[in-house]
């Protein structure tokens, strides 16, 4: 792999880890009947943003095809 591919792989791994961490945090907050709705909304929004970033990185990893 080339250096840019290594960088993208590292970024992708980091984003996936953060996405999983947010999953756990959200699940913990949802266990309590009087959870902090604002914090829950913020975490879900951040998780969605990270999902979008993951998709962007995955798109960058697709090799260009010569036409």
C-alpha positions, -999 to +999 in steps of 0.1 A: +000+000+000+011+035-006+013+062+021-020+079+012-038+045+013-022+038+047-034+072+060-069+066+047-070+031+064-058+046+097-085+073+094-111+048+086-101+026+116-102+057+139-137+067+126-151+032+130-137+030+166-153+064+174-186+052+159-186+021+181-178+042+212-207+065+204-230+034+200-220+023+235-225+058+250-259+061+233-270+027+246-260+036+282-280+068+280-310+050+266-310+026+296-321+054+320-358+064+319-349+101+325-319+103+302-306+136+291-325+141+258-302+169+246-271+149+252-286+119+235-296+140+205-260+154+203-245+120+204-268+107+177-260+137+155-223+132+160-226+094+152-244+103+120-216+128+111-190+101+117-210+077+095-209+103+067-171+107+073-166+069+071-185+069+038-164+098+024-131+080+033-144+047+018-152+066-014-117+081-015-102+046-012-119+034-044-092+035-071-098+057-101-104+038-133-088+049-165-115+053-192 
